[in-house]
Structure formats: structure tokens, C-alpha cells
Amino acid sequence: MRPISLNHIAYPTWDSAATYRFYTEVLNCPFVAAIQLDDVPSTGDPTPFLHTFYGLSDGGCIAFFEVDGLPAAKSDGVPSWIRHLALDVSSVEELDEWREHFLRHGVEPVGVVDHDGTWQSLYVFDPNGVRIELTVQTRELDEQDRTNGLESLQRWCVQRGQQLPAQIG
């Protein structure tokens, strides 16, 4: 038993209108739905919010919460490149098209970046500071990738005194 797929991922926004424009006009994601409530269903907290959803081709969504009175996010010291949302596109040629599309919309992309001959990626930030990676996987990961990855994981954890299960993999 394991999860089937990503239904949605949610981020905070402080400007639902700017978020709407970016996701519908720049990322070409259709607006799917919005839920506006005055209380959080899972906690009962009296917190007025708007929860908006933008669709991906596979049926999943990127979602946002605008919460009344939520203070702007402060840096927690984690570099901005670490937290990001990677979205598949169909080809390296499409990445080039996206690059031109972003520039026409006044959004400055970074890349196309080659990641070890496995992924080609293009990066932008949305109005909320979310880093978006558009990526193409140029080769299938195989058993050798898995074996090498497990070895790297073990070395990393041992060097830092972290305990993995006795049997991993």
C-alpha cells in the first residue's frame, strides 16, 4: 500500500489576484475551484481563508491559501533553491518554448540546467516566492541509479551519525 499520486500541494499566498494571474496566464494552468470558509474544517480554528486550486494536465492541482491577517513569511534561513515544485513538461524543445513564454510575460527564468544527464530544467519564482521547476527527464532511472543512490544515502548518513534501518532498499 502506498499513495497513488499527488492530488494537490498547497502554499500560502498574500495576493490571490497575483497568484491567479501567474498560474492562469504565465503557467497556463486552468483555475479549477475555490473554497472560502471562516473556520478550518480539520481544526475548527476560526480562521477566514480562501483556498484556490489551479489544474495540472494529470488532474492534480497546485493550491493556495490566503488567510486573513497572515503575516508575510520571514526567511527561515533555508536557501530558496531547496523548496521547489518540479513539474514535468514533454520535451527539451518545450522547455525552450517555456523560456520564451516566461520572458514575454516579464518573468526571468534560470536555465535550462542539465542535471547529471538525467533531467533538463528551467526555473522561475511565482509571486509568492515559490520556486517552480519545469523539467524533462531525458533518461529512465534504472537499478544502477537506485544502487548508487542507496550507497550515497548510506555514506551520507554514516558520516553524520544518522541511523538508517539495518536493511534498506
N, CA, C and O atoms as a DFTB+ gen file, in Angstrom:
676 C
 N C O
     1  1       0.847      -1.177       0.000
     2  2       0.000       0.000       0.000
     3  2       0.893       1.240       0.000
     4  3       1.823       1.347       0.800
     5  1       0.597       2.183      -0.913
     6  2       1.266       3.482      -0.954
     7  2       0.370       4.464      -1.680
     8  3      -0.537       4.049      -2.401
     9  1       0.599       5.753      -1.509
    10  2      -0.247       6.730      -2.198
    11  2      -0.200       6.537      -3.717
    12  3       0.804       6.085      -4.267
    13  1      -1.285       6.881      -4.370
    14  2      -1.410       6.718      -5.823
    15  2      -0.719       7.849      -6.569
    16  3       0.085       7.609      -7.470
    17  1      -1.034       9.081      -6.190
    18  2      -0.489      10.230      -6.903
    19  2      -0.691      11.475      -6.048
    20  3      -1.312      11.425      -4.986
    21  1      -0.165      12.573      -6.522
    22  2      -0.336      13.850      -5.832
    23  2      -1.680      14.446      -6.228
    24  3      -1.929      14.682      -7.410
    25  1      -2.540      14.689      -5.259
    26  2      -3.816      15.348      -5.527
    27  2      -3.606      16.849      -5.630
    28  3      -4.000      17.476      -6.613
    29  1      -2.976      17.424      -4.599
    30  2      -2.602      18.832      -4.655
    31  2      -1.511      19.102      -3.625
    32  3      -1.317      18.354      -2.666
    33  1      -0.827      20.176      -3.863
    34  2       0.136      20.698      -2.909
    35  2      -0.300      22.125      -2.642
    36  3      -0.700      22.834      -3.566
    37  1      -0.227      22.556      -1.388
    38  2      -0.745      23.878      -1.030
    39  2       0.357      24.777      -0.473
    40  3       1.229      24.337       0.276
    41  1       0.289      26.034      -0.857
    42  2       1.224      27.064      -0.419
    43  2       0.431      28.268       0.079
    44  3      -0.740      28.422      -0.268
    45  1       1.051      29.116       0.884
    46  2       0.389      30.364       1.255
    47  2       0.507      31.392       0.132
    48  3       1.464      31.379      -0.643
    49  1      -0.469      32.268       0.060
    50  2      -0.397      33.434      -0.814
    51  2      -0.878      34.635      -0.006
    52  3      -1.698      34.499       0.903
    53  1      -0.368      35.790      -0.344
    54  2      -0.814      37.027       0.286
    55  2      -1.532      37.910      -0.731
    56  3      -1.958      39.021      -0.418
    57  1      -1.660      37.387      -1.973
    58  2      -2.319      38.136      -3.041
    59  2      -2.934      37.134      -4.018
    60  3      -2.280      36.692      -4.963
    61  1      -4.191      36.785      -3.781
    62  2      -4.857      35.790      -4.626
    63  2      -4.994      36.247      -6.072
    64  3      -4.985      35.419      -6.983
    65  1      -5.121      37.555      -6.296
    66  2      -5.245      38.072      -7.663
    67  2      -3.938      37.877      -8.432
    68  3      -3.962      37.439      -9.582
    69  1      -2.792      38.199      -7.811
    70  2      -1.496      37.998      -8.469
    71  2      -1.241      36.514      -8.703
    72  3      -0.694      36.128      -9.736
    73  1      -1.636      35.690      -7.749
    74  2      -1.474      34.245      -7.896
    75  2      -2.322      33.745      -9.060
    76  3      -1.859      32.939      -9.867
    77  1      -3.560      34.220      -9.149
    78  2      -4.450      33.847     -10.252
    79  2      -3.806      34.210     -11.595
    80  3      -3.748      33.383     -12.506
    81  1      -3.327      35.444     -11.709
    82  2      -2.719      35.880     -12.976
    83  2      -1.519      35.013     -13.337
    84  3      -1.388      34.591     -14.486
    85  1      -0.638      34.739     -12.369
    86  2       0.559      33.959     -12.663
    87  2       0.197      32.541     -13.117
    88  3       0.693      32.062     -14.137
    89  1      -0.659      31.888     -12.361
    90  2      -0.940      30.480     -12.675
    91  2      -1.821      30.308     -13.908
    92  3      -1.686      29.299     -14.602
    93  1      -2.709      31.241     -14.210
    94  2      -3.544      31.102     -15.402
    95  2      -2.873      31.677     -16.645
    96  3      -3.003      31.105     -17.728
    97  1      -2.161      32.791     -16.516
    98  2      -1.578      33.453     -17.686
    99  2      -0.142      33.040     -17.960
   100  3       0.249      32.910     -19.120
   101  1       0.647      32.833     -16.919
   102  2       2.066      32.518     -17.110
   103  2       2.295      31.008     -17.159
   104  3       3.010      30.527     -18.038
   105  1       1.704      30.256     -16.237
   106  2       1.871      28.796     -16.254
   107  2       0.779      28.078     -17.037
   108  3       0.846      26.862     -17.216
   109  1      -0.220      28.812     -17.502
   110  2      -1.302      28.236     -18.312
   111  2      -2.076      27.131     -17.592
   112  3      -2.565      26.203     -18.236
   113  1      -2.191      27.219     -16.287
   114  2      -2.963      26.256     -15.504
   115  2      -4.386      26.780     -15.367
   116  3      -4.578      27.927     -14.964
   117  1      -5.379      25.973     -15.689
   118  2      -6.749      26.462     -15.536
   119  2      -7.124      26.612     -14.067
   120  3      -6.723      25.813     -13.220
   121  1      -7.900      27.650     -13.785
   122  2      -8.468      27.802     -12.447
   123  2      -9.513      26.708     -12.301
   124  3     -10.383      26.569     -13.161
   125  1      -9.442      25.922     -11.218
   126  2     -10.312      24.765     -11.035
   127  2     -11.403      25.029     -10.006
   128  3     -12.567      24.705     -10.245
   129  1     -11.044      25.612      -8.865
   130  2     -12.029      25.789      -7.798
   131  2     -11.486      26.729      -6.741
   132  3     -10.296      27.041      -6.702
   133  1     -12.400      27.173      -5.879
   134  2     -12.032      27.945      -4.693
   135  2     -12.995      27.573      -3.573
   136  3     -14.184      27.348      -3.796
   137  1     -12.454      27.516      -2.380
   138  2     -13.251      27.262      -1.189
   139  2     -12.993      28.420      -0.240
   140  3     -11.843      28.694       0.102
   141  1     -14.046      29.102       0.188
   142  2     -13.895      30.197       1.144
   143  2     -14.673      29.804       2.392
   144  3     -15.879      29.561       2.349
   145  1     -13.946      29.748       3.505
   146  2     -14.559      29.396       4.783
   147  2     -14.072      30.341       5.874
   148  3     -13.058      31.022       5.724
   149  1     -14.814      30.365       6.965
   150  2     -14.420      31.184       8.104
   151  2     -13.802      30.364       9.231
   152  3     -13.245      30.914      10.181
   153  1     -13.909      29.026       9.111
   154  2     -13.320      28.125      10.108
   155  2     -12.583      27.001       9.386
   156  3     -13.023      26.538       8.333
   157  1     -11.463      26.568       9.955
   158  2     -10.677      25.486       9.371
   159  2     -11.371      24.161       9.693
   160  3     -11.513      23.820      10.868
   161  1     -11.812      23.398       8.668
   162  2     -12.559      22.168       8.929
   163  2     -11.804      21.130       9.759
   164  3     -12.415      20.446      10.580
   165  1     -10.507      21.000       9.566
   166  2      -9.753      19.954      10.254
   167  2      -9.412      20.302      11.698
   168  3      -9.116      19.412      12.496
   169  1      -9.451      21.614      12.048
   170  2      -9.076      22.006      13.410
   171  2     -10.179      22.760      14.145
   172  3     -10.184      22.828      15.375
   173  1     -11.118      23.328      13.380
   174  2     -12.160      24.144      13.988
   175  2     -11.720      25.561      14.297
   176  3     -12.516      26.359      14.791
   177  1     -10.452      25.893      14.011
   178  2      -9.950      27.243      14.290
   179  2     -10.755      28.287      13.513
   180  3     -11.025      28.106      12.326
   181  1     -11.134      29.371      14.177
   182  2     -11.830      30.450      13.480
   183  2     -10.830      31.271      12.668
   184  3     -10.268      32.245      13.168
   185  1     -10.613      30.874      11.422
   186  2      -9.598      31.481      10.576
   187  2     -10.159      31.666       9.170
   188  3     -10.146      30.718       8.385
   189  1     -10.646      32.843       8.830
   190  2     -11.173      33.070       7.480
   191  2     -10.067      32.887       6.425
   192  3      -8.972      33.437       6.538
   193  1     -10.399      32.095       5.401
   194  2      -9.411      31.835       4.352
   195  2     -10.094      31.604       3.015
   196  3     -11.280      31.283       2.941
   197  1      -9.297      31.779       1.948
   198  2      -9.687      31.410       0.594
   199  2      -8.681      30.375       0.129
   200  3      -7.475      30.618       0.180
   201  1      -9.157      29.226      -0.321
   202  2      -8.316      28.122      -0.799
   203  2      -8.584      27.976      -2.294
   204  3      -9.683      27.585      -2.688
   205  1      -7.584      28.289      -3.136
   206  2      -7.754      28.252      -4.588
   207  2      -6.949      27.115      -5.198
   208  3      -5.915      26.713      -4.665
   209  1      -7.440      26.596      -6.333
   210  2      -6.831      25.430      -6.989
   211  2      -6.616      25.701      -8.476
   212  3      -7.501      26.216      -9.160
   213  1      -5.434      25.350      -8.962
   214  2      -5.062      25.509     -10.370
   215  2      -4.657      24.139     -10.898
   216  3      -3.837      23.452     -10.288
   217  1      -5.234      23.739     -12.038
   218  2      -5.100      22.377     -12.527
   219  2      -3.849      22.089     -13.327
   220  3      -3.332      22.941     -14.050
   221  1      -3.377      20.859     -13.176
   222  2      -2.297      20.306     -13.988
   223  2      -2.909      19.312     -14.968
   224  3      -4.030      18.850     -14.757
   225  1      -2.201      18.982     -16.019
   226  2      -2.741      18.096     -17.050
   227  2      -3.097      16.710     -16.536
   228  3      -3.986      16.062     -17.088
   229  1      -2.422      16.241     -15.491
   230  2      -2.698      14.890     -14.983
   231  2      -3.859      14.841     -13.991
   232  3      -4.178      13.774     -13.466
   233  1      -4.484      15.970     -13.733
   234  2      -5.602      16.017     -12.800
   235  2      -5.237      16.542     -11.428
   236  3      -6.125      16.908     -10.657
   237  1      -3.953      16.590     -11.102
   238  2      -3.519      17.156      -9.833
   239  2      -3.624      18.672      -9.855
   240  3      -3.909      19.268     -10.894
   241  1      -3.397      19.286      -8.714
   242  2      -3.525      20.745      -8.611
   243  2      -2.393      21.354      -7.792
   244  3      -1.765      20.698      -6.961
   245  1      -2.161      22.625      -8.059
   246  2      -1.363      23.483      -7.203
   247  2      -2.378      24.370      -6.503
   248  3      -3.214      24.991      -7.159
   249  1      -2.315      24.436      -5.184
   250  2      -3.331      25.148      -4.420
   251  2      -2.687      26.209      -3.536
   252  3      -1.498      26.149      -3.220
   253  1      -3.503      27.178      -3.149
   254  2      -3.038      28.281      -2.312
   255  2      -4.070      28.605      -1.250
   256  3      -5.273      28.447      -1.455
   257  1      -3.570      29.063      -0.107
   258  2      -4.407      29.591       0.961
   259  2      -4.064      31.060       1.147
   260  3      -2.908      31.406       1.390
   261  1      -5.071      31.925       1.033
   262  2      -4.900      33.292       1.508
   263  2      -5.699      33.381       2.793
   264  3      -6.911      33.164       2.800
   265  1      -5.009      33.703       3.883
   266  2      -5.601      33.720       5.221
   267  2      -5.640      35.165       5.711
   268  3      -4.624      35.860       5.697
   269  1      -6.816      35.609       6.142
   270  2      -6.932      36.964       6.680
   271  2      -5.925      37.195       7.793
   272  3      -5.860      36.431       8.756
   273  1      -5.143      38.251       7.653
   274  2      -4.230      38.655       8.709
   275  2      -2.952      37.847       8.820
   276  3      -2.161      38.077       9.735
   277  1      -2.729      36.914       7.918
   278  2      -1.488      36.126       7.992
   279  2      -0.300      37.029       7.694
   280  3      -0.246      37.642       6.629
   281  1       0.659      37.121       8.624
   282  2       1.816      37.980       8.361
   283  2       2.669      37.410       7.232
   284  3       2.711      36.199       7.014
   285  1       3.345      38.302       6.523
   286  2       4.236      37.872       5.447
   287  2       5.295      36.925       5.992
   288  3       5.758      37.062       7.125
   289  1       5.661      35.974       5.168
   290  2       6.650      34.971       5.572
   291  2       8.003      35.627       5.820
   292  3       8.408      36.550       5.114
   293  1       8.687      35.125       6.840
   294  2      10.053      35.561       7.122
   295  2      10.985      34.435       6.716
   296  3      10.614      33.263       6.779
   297  1      12.170      34.779       6.307
   298  2      13.142      33.765       5.921
   299  2      13.488      32.897       7.127
   300  3      13.727      33.397       8.226
   301  1      13.509      31.594       6.895
   302  2      13.923      30.667       7.950
   303  2      15.364      30.210       7.741
   304  3      15.846      29.309       8.428
   305  1      16.045      30.842       6.783
   306  2      17.441      30.524       6.538
   307  2      17.650      29.402       5.535
   308  3      18.786      29.147       5.134
   309  1      16.581      28.719       5.117
   310  2      16.715      27.659       4.122
   311  2      16.884      28.331       2.758
   312  3      16.066      29.171       2.385
   313  1      17.928      27.977       2.011
   314  2      18.126      28.604       0.694
   315  2      16.911      28.411      -0.211
   316  3      16.256      27.369      -0.177
   317  1      16.620      29.430      -1.020
   318  2      15.409      29.430      -1.844
   319  2      15.388      28.316      -2.881
   320  3      14.312      27.975      -3.373
   321  1      16.525      27.739      -3.230
   322  2      16.561      26.685      -4.251
   323  2      16.139      25.321      -3.706
   324  3      15.859      24.405      -4.480
   325  1      16.092      25.182      -2.386
   326  2      15.774      23.869      -1.819
   327  2      14.299      23.542      -1.950
   328  3      13.947      22.496      -2.495
   329  1      13.430      24.416      -1.462
   330  2      11.989      24.163      -1.551
   331  2      11.508      24.594      -2.923
   332  3      11.533      25.777      -3.261
   333  1      11.072      23.625      -3.703
   334  2      10.577      23.943      -5.037
   335  2       9.576      22.891      -5.483
   336  3       9.490      21.802      -4.916
   337  1       8.838      23.242      -6.495
   338  2       7.850      22.353      -7.086
   339  2       8.315      22.038      -8.498
   340  3       8.403      22.934      -9.337
   341  1       8.616      20.766      -8.769
   342  2       9.079      20.350     -10.090
   343  2       7.903      19.784     -10.880
   344  3       7.224      18.859     -10.434
   345  1       7.677      20.352     -12.053
   346  2       6.570      19.957     -12.916
   347  2       7.111      19.438     -14.240
   348  3       7.969      20.073     -14.854
   349  1       6.613      18.287     -14.683
   350  2       7.046      17.697     -15.946
   351  2       6.509      18.470     -17.142
   352  3       5.371      18.940     -17.139
   353  1       7.350      18.593     -18.165
   354  2       6.912      19.015     -19.492
   355  2       7.368      17.932     -20.464
   356  3       8.109      17.024     -20.086
   357  1       6.925      18.028     -21.716
   358  2       7.077      16.893     -22.626
   359  2       8.420      16.772     -23.326
   360  3       8.780      15.676     -23.758
   361  1       9.181      17.869     -23.456
   362  2      10.415      17.772     -24.242
   363  2      11.361      18.923     -23.914
   364  3      10.971      19.924     -23.312
   365  1      12.615      18.750     -24.329
   366  2      13.609      19.815     -24.184
   367  2      13.191      21.007     -25.054
   368  3      13.382      22.160     -24.667
   369  1      12.628      20.724     -26.215
   370  2      12.149      21.801     -27.093
   371  2      11.051      22.610     -26.401
   372  3      10.981      23.831     -26.548
   373  1      10.197      21.919     -25.648
   374  2       9.147      22.628     -24.929
   375  2       9.748      23.529     -23.849
   376  3       9.220      24.610     -23.587
   377  1      10.829      23.104     -23.229
   378  2      11.497      23.970     -22.242
   379  2      11.927      25.273     -22.895
   380  3      11.781      26.345     -22.309
   381  1      12.457      25.182     -24.107
   382  2      12.853      26.402     -24.827
   383  2      11.636      27.292     -25.094
   384  3      11.726      28.515     -24.986
   385  1      10.501      26.681     -25.441
   386  2       9.275      27.447     -25.659
   387  2       8.824      28.119     -24.366
   388  3       8.403      29.276     -24.375
   389  1       8.914      27.389     -23.257
   390  2       8.547      27.968     -21.955
   391  2       9.461      29.146     -21.629
   392  3       9.005      30.171     -21.121
   393  1      10.745      28.996     -21.921
   394  2      11.695      30.082     -21.633
   395  2      11.239      31.363     -22.326
   396  3      11.180      32.423     -21.704
   397  1      10.922      31.263     -23.604
   398  2      10.459      32.428     -24.372
   399  2       9.124      32.946     -23.836
   400  3       8.910      34.156     -23.763
   401  1       8.237      32.040     -23.465
   402  2       6.938      32.409     -22.904
   403  2       7.116      33.207     -21.609
   404  3       6.465      34.233     -21.410
   405  1       8.000      32.727     -20.736
   406  2       8.253      33.441     -19.476
   407  2       8.785      34.845     -19.752
   408  3       8.325      35.818     -19.155
   409  1       9.741      34.942     -20.647
   410  2      10.321      36.248     -20.961
   411  2       9.259      37.210     -21.498
   412  3       9.263      38.390     -21.145
   413  1       8.347      36.717     -22.351
   414  2       7.269      37.564     -22.873
   415  2       6.351      38.063     -21.762
   416  3       5.724      39.114     -21.891
   417  1       6.274      37.299     -20.662
   418  2       5.426      37.685     -19.528
   419  2       6.213      38.415     -18.434
   420  3       5.697      38.635     -17.339
   421  1       7.462      38.790     -18.733
   422  2       8.260      39.537     -17.770
   423  2       8.770      38.716     -16.609
   424  3       9.115      39.262     -15.561
   425  1       8.820      37.405     -16.785
   426  2       9.317      36.507     -15.748
   427  2      10.683      35.996     -16.197
   428  3      10.808      35.386     -17.258
   429  1      11.699      36.250     -15.386
   430  2      13.072      35.897     -15.751
   431  2      13.378      34.454     -15.341
   432  3      13.469      34.159     -14.149
   433  1      13.540      33.547     -16.322
   434  2      13.850      32.158     -15.979
   435  2      15.343      31.935     -15.762
   436  3      16.176      32.705     -16.240
   437  1      15.663      30.878     -15.041
   438  2      17.039      30.397     -14.890
   439  2      17.104      29.050     -15.587
   440  3      16.269      28.178     -15.346
   441  1      18.089      28.881     -16.447
   442  2      18.256      27.606     -17.140
   443  2      18.002      27.800     -18.618
   444  3      17.694      28.887     -19.106
   445  1      18.142      26.737     -19.264
   446  2      17.933      25.332     -18.996
   447  2      19.201      24.749     -18.341
   448  3      20.317      24.947     -18.820
   449  1      18.987      24.027     -17.232
   450  2      20.065      23.433     -16.450
   451  2      20.054      21.925     -16.671
   452  3      19.006      21.285     -16.590
   453  1      21.242      21.357     -16.954
   454  2      21.392      19.908     -17.123
   455  2      21.754      19.298     -15.773
   456  3      22.774      19.652     -15.180
   457  1      20.920      18.386     -15.290
   458  2      21.171      17.696     -14.027
   459  2      21.677      16.286     -14.319
   460  3      20.891      15.355     -14.496
   461  1      22.989      16.145     -14.366
   462  2      23.642      14.844     -14.497
   463  2      23.176      14.048     -15.713
   464  3      23.177      12.818     -15.672
   465  1      22.781      14.714     -16.784
   466  2      22.342      13.998     -17.972
   467  2      21.024      13.258     -17.794
   468  3      20.651      12.440     -18.635
   469  1      20.313      13.541     -16.699
   470  2      19.053      12.845     -16.421
   471  2      17.861      13.781     -16.561
   472  3      16.816      13.369     -17.064
   473  1      17.992      15.020     -16.132
   474  2      16.917      15.995     -16.216
   475  2      17.461      17.270     -16.837
   476  3      18.615      17.638     -16.618
   477  1      16.623      17.935     -17.609
   478  2      16.869      19.289     -18.095
   479  2      15.786      20.151     -17.446
   480  3      14.604      19.814     -17.510
   481  1      16.179      21.250     -16.829
   482  2      15.217      22.031     -16.038
   483  2      15.332      23.524     -16.268
   484  3      16.402      24.057     -16.563
   485  1      14.188      24.180     -16.123
   486  2      14.057      25.625     -16.219
   487  2      13.366      26.088     -14.943
   488  3      12.411      25.451     -14.500
   489  1      13.829      27.189     -14.340
   490  2      13.323      27.634     -13.040
   491  2      12.783      29.061     -13.104
   492  3      13.346      29.928     -13.773
   493  1      11.670      29.284     -12.387
   494  2      11.118      30.624     -12.168
   495  2      10.553      30.671     -10.750
   496  3      10.345      29.636     -10.117
   497  1      10.308      31.886     -10.263
   498  2       9.616      32.081      -8.995
   499  2       8.231      32.631      -9.271
   500  3       8.059      33.481     -10.145
   501  1       7.231      32.146      -8.522
   502  2       5.879      32.703      -8.627
   503  2       5.789      33.936      -7.730
   504  3       6.754      34.244      -7.030
   505  1       4.669      34.647      -7.728
   506  2       4.560      35.868      -6.914
   507  2       4.644      35.629      -5.410
   508  3       4.830      36.575      -4.645
   509  1       4.511      34.386      -4.981
   510  2       4.555      34.049      -3.556
   511  2       5.945      33.595      -3.109
   512  3       6.150      33.252      -1.945
   513  1       6.895      33.597      -4.043
   514  2       8.239      33.141      -3.725
   515  2       8.424      31.639      -3.876
   516  3       9.462      31.102      -3.489
   517  1       7.423      30.950      -4.438
   518  2       7.547      29.507      -4.668
   519  2       8.399      29.303      -5.913
   520  3       8.111      29.864      -6.971
   521  1       9.442      28.504      -5.784
   522  2      10.287      28.207      -6.931
   523  2       9.643      27.078      -7.728
   524  3       9.352      26.009      -7.193
   525  1       9.427      27.334      -9.016
   526  2       8.821      26.376      -9.921
   527  2       9.909      25.865     -10.858
   528  3      10.625      26.651     -11.480
   529  1      10.026      24.558     -10.953
   530  2      10.954      23.916     -11.876
   531  2      10.130      23.212     -12.947
   532  3       9.320      22.339     -12.634
   533  1      10.332      23.584     -14.202
   534  2       9.780      22.820     -15.306
   535  2      10.895      21.898     -15.775
   536  3      12.014      22.352     -16.018
   537  1      10.604      20.616     -15.903
   538  2      11.667      19.658     -16.132
   539  2      11.282      18.565     -17.121
   540  3      10.113      18.204     -17.259
   541  1      12.284      18.057     -17.793
   542  2      12.153      16.909     -18.687
   543  2      13.158      15.869     -18.228
   544  3      14.346      16.160     -18.087
   545  1      12.681      14.668     -17.997
   546  2      13.588      13.569     -17.674
   547  2      14.031      12.965     -18.995
   548  3      13.213      12.454     -19.760
   549  1      15.345      13.027     -19.262
   550  2      15.874      12.630     -20.564
   551  2      16.311      11.173     -20.623
   552  3      16.663      10.672     -21.691
   553  1      16.292      10.494     -19.487
   554  2      16.560       9.054     -19.475
   555  2      15.854       8.438     -18.282
   556  3      15.640       9.096     -17.264
   557  1      15.499       7.181     -18.415
   558  2      14.849       6.456     -17.327
   559  2      15.866       6.165     -16.225
   560  3      17.023       5.850     -16.502
   561  1      15.426       6.271     -14.990
   562  2      16.257       5.814     -13.883
   563  2      16.170       4.296     -13.842
   564  3      15.111       3.717     -14.081
   565  1      17.306       3.654     -13.533
   566  2      17.335       2.195     -13.562
   567  2      17.867       1.638     -12.245
   568  3      18.073       2.383     -11.287
   569  1      18.081       0.358     -12.202
   570  2      18.543      -0.304     -10.974
   571  2      19.915       0.214     -10.542
   572  3      20.195       0.285      -9.346
   573  1      20.776       0.576     -11.500
   574  2      22.087       1.129     -11.148
   575  2      21.936       2.473     -10.451
   576  3      22.673       2.763      -9.509
   577  1      20.987       3.305     -10.900
   578  2      20.717       4.583     -10.230
   579  2      20.274       4.329      -8.792
   580  3      20.702       5.021      -7.868
   581  1      19.420       3.339      -8.618
   582  2      18.913       3.000      -7.284
   583  2      20.049       2.516      -6.386
   584  3      20.165       2.942      -5.237
   585  1      20.879       1.630      -6.914
   586  2      22.015       1.099      -6.144
   587  2      22.973       2.221      -5.764
   588  3      23.382       2.323      -4.608
   589  1      23.332       3.064      -6.730
   590  2      24.235       4.191      -6.453
   591  2      23.607       5.147      -5.442
   592  3      24.293       5.664      -4.561
   593  1      22.306       5.380      -5.572
   594  2      21.609       6.263      -4.643
   595  2      21.610       5.725      -3.223
   596  3      21.830       6.476      -2.274
   597  1      21.366       4.433      -3.071
   598  2      21.389       3.827      -1.735
   599  2      22.783       3.914      -1.114
   600  3      22.919       4.160       0.084
   601  1      23.821       3.710      -1.936
   602  2      25.193       3.826      -1.437
   603  2      25.480       5.261      -0.985
   604  3      26.088       5.470       0.065
   605  1      25.050       6.237      -1.766
   606  2      25.235       7.647      -1.388
   607  2      24.489       7.961      -0.099
   608  3      25.032       8.621       0.787
   609  1      23.252       7.496       0.013
   610  2      22.454       7.702       1.217
   611  2      23.151       7.105       2.442
   612  3      23.233       7.746       3.489
   613  1      23.648       5.889       2.305
   614  2      24.328       5.243       3.434
   615  2      25.577       6.010       3.846
   616  3      25.787       6.253       5.034
   617  1      26.420       6.397       2.868
   618  2      27.636       7.159       3.179
   619  2      27.285       8.456       3.892
   620  3      27.881       8.788       4.917
   621  1      26.324       9.183       3.355
   622  2      25.904      10.468       3.921
   623  2      25.474      10.287       5.369
   624  3      25.921      11.024       6.248
   625  1      24.617       9.321       5.618
   626  2      24.081       9.105       6.961
   627  2      25.160       8.662       7.937
   628  3      25.185       9.127       9.077
   629  1      26.042       7.780       7.517
   630  2      27.131       7.317       8.389
   631  2      28.026       8.494       8.769
   632  3      28.382       8.647       9.938
   633  1      28.391       9.324       7.798
   634  2      29.255      10.478       8.060
   635  2      28.635      11.452       9.054
   636  3      29.352      12.191       9.729
   637  1      27.311      11.458       9.148
   638  2      26.618      12.397      10.029
   639  2      26.038      11.738      11.267
   640  3      25.303      12.373      12.023
   641  1      26.361      10.472      11.481
   642  2      25.897       9.764      12.652
   643  2      24.395       9.498      12.655
   644  3      23.792       9.354      13.719
   645  1      23.797       9.434      11.482
   646  2      22.356       9.171      11.374
   647  2      22.139       7.664      11.223
   648  3      22.917       6.975      10.565
   649  1      21.075       7.171      11.841
   650  2      20.786       5.744      11.825
   651  2      19.738       5.405      10.767
   652  3      18.603       5.876      10.832
   653  1      20.126       4.592       9.805
   654  2      19.181       4.029       8.848
   655  2      18.720       2.678       9.382
   656  3      19.387       2.108      10.245
   657  1      17.602       2.151       8.896
   658  2      17.231       0.791       9.263
   659  2      18.359      -0.173       8.883
   660  3      19.121       0.100       7.956
   661  1      18.465      -1.279       9.585
   662  2      19.531      -2.244       9.320
   663  2      19.492      -2.730       7.872
   664  3      20.534      -2.932       7.249
   665  1      18.317      -2.909       7.360
   666  2      18.147      -3.373       5.973
   667  2      17.434      -2.278       5.200
   668  3      16.248      -2.036       5.425
   669  1      18.149      -1.600       4.275
   670  2      17.473      -0.596       3.462
   671  2      17.388      -1.091       2.035
   672  3      18.133      -1.975       1.611
   673  1      16.468      -0.502       1.313
   674  2      16.386      -0.813      -0.117
   675  2      15.215      -1.637      -0.427
   676  3      14.997      -1.989      -1.587
